[in-house]
Structures are given as C-alpha cells and as structure tokens.
C-alpha cells in the first residue's frame, strides 16, 4: 500500500509553531520520522491557523525536499496555495484534493496536468456529504468523466469515498468499504483508491484500535493508499499483516521486521 504520512500539518501544535517560527529542523525531523516508519510520501498542510499560506506552503515544500526526494502531497482547499507549492516542487507531487464540483475540477485538473501531478478526488460536492454508496459512485463517476474529458490520466487519479467518524456516521461505514471495491471497476484503466484514515476515529476514545480495524477491512476491499500516522507502530504492523493475509506480501517468521525495513 502507498502510505502518505499525515503529520506535517499546521493543526498540530509543534508543526504550527515550527511554521510560524520558520523552524525547519522541527519540520525535517517530522518528515524523516515518518519516512523511517514506512511513509512513501508526505502530506503537507499549512493548517487553518496559517496567516500566510501562499508563503508557508512553498517554504514547507522547499524545507522538506532538502532532505528527501519522496513524493509530496500538497493539501489545501485553496488552489492558489497548492500552485505556490507546485511551483517550487522538485519531487513528484499529489494534489490533495478536488471535489466533484465542476468549478473545482475546472481549476485543479489543468493544474495537475500542467505540473504533472497526481490528483486526489474526494466524493463530495457543494450539495454536501454523500449518504450512501450510490451517491458516492455518482460523484466518483463525475470526477472520472471530467478527467477523461480534460485528458488527465485516470492512472494518476486517486478516489476517496470520504469516511466520516464512526461515532456520528456508523451506518455509512459499510457503504464506504463497498465503494472502495466499486471505484476500482468504474473505468478502464482503474483509478486508485485512498482514505484519510484518521477521520474514522475522530472524537472517539480508542482511536488507534478503530483506525487499524477499519484499515484492515479497507485492505480486504482493495484499498490502494491511505493518509495516516505512520508512527503508530501497531497500525503499521496491522497493515503489513493484512497485506500478508491477502497474499500481497510473502510470509516468513520475521515478516514484520522484513517489511518494516523494506
């Protein structure tokens, strides 16, 4: 599975302070810790408290690419902020994210093509959060259709069925899982699938347990990627084991050590 580390986000006190103080040591330490724990890419989000995101985003990109050539996932609801990061990016990039709204797709699809970036499409629109699998599939189809029309490679698209906290949307959990499987057959070639995993446990008392249980189930439904906390060792070990059980990894008695090193 393609793992995107979620921890370089201004919503976290240490990262927010580091952005404000231009403390690149703290940012780079967080990046290296996530990579050493198994992250394949790093999500970068200035956070809602950032007073100058157009300056903060490119600064974060430059600071992180000083110490790694891993892909960077530029995370903002503002296309202008994302583009400022793309302008200075030397690493491969992922835009996080577009909704299914045509107005958003008309801006972000050309941006992704211009900078040769991959794109995350979340199945949500101005009408709100989908309430069932059929609504998610309809929004996913809208995103895919727009990609085809604008000549954006479906192989560079990740579809996110948008998972809500289990304590407020328990009835939707099965729909999210089934959507993962159905997104994979929505077109040929298939789009990839992704989840912002930590959303499922937001506001609960046993976050790590809920995260790793949901991730295991999502792996069984064919999930390709997740934005998560790679420093959660139990979560990462559960992921390695889940992929072992569905025959993505080869068993040996020391498989955990082997795949952590990999």
Secondary structure, 3 states (H helix, E strand, C coil): CEEEEEEEECCCHHHHHHHHHCCHHHHHHHHHHHHHCCCCEEEEECCCCCCCHHHHHHHHHHHHHCCCCCEEEEECCCHHHHHHHHHHCCCCEEEEEECCCHHHHHHHHHHHHHCCCEEEEECEECCEECCCHHHHHHHHHHHHHHHHHCCCCHHHEEEECCCCCCCCCHHHHHHHHHHHHHHCCCCCCCCEEEEEHHHHHCCCCCHHHHHHHHHHHHHHCCCCEEEECCCCHHHHHHHHHHHHHCCCCCCCCCHHHHHHHC
